[in-house]
């Protein structure tokens, strides 16, 4: 068993140098293993799934019976730059919305994976059903993912969420709300969600979201880079 795991790891590790179908076949074989830990490990090793064939080999694991394997598949697709990776994540968000409410960690992994792509097409997935998933992990992932999408609509969504959150949940994610707001606008107005809502209401009509990450206070920049260690910008 150890030999098989090592062989799979070696095949995946050399995937960027090998034909994509070879790497995909190695991953497909690994995902047939009976032990969930081995399936999840193979997905973790697929960190360079940057071509369509290898990304497609990950897709079946999105419906794996084991949650840790499903989360590993979502994370791998979040790391992937293959064009079909984001499509698969968006498909999972659409088809599994109700199911994911019962799996907050899996939902948080999906939202974080969407945030890694920083694509405005993810906004519906990041905003719909938001108040049905008030556990801290998906809320934080949702808020930080919105901060990755540099559009006025993303600020609107962030402010709408800040306005709608019940007080207790708001307090649990206030640091993330202020961080993503600062990343998108360069501003940190006040220390409450209400202050963000008020500032945006006054500034929205004339405000243009900066195309690049604005200068942040050192503490905010450290927290942003900690949230997105591999893709701290945009």
Secondary structure by P-SEA (a helix, b strand, c coil): caaaaaaaaaaaaacccccaaaaaaaaaaaaacccaaaaaaaaaaccccccaaaaaaaccccccccaaaaaaaaaaaaaccccaaaaaaaaaaaaccccccccaaaaaaaaaaaaaaccccccccccccccccccaaaaaaaaaaaaacccaaaaaaaaaaaacccaaaaaacaaaaaaaaaaaccccccccaaaaaaaaaacccccccccccccccaaaaaaaaaaccccccc
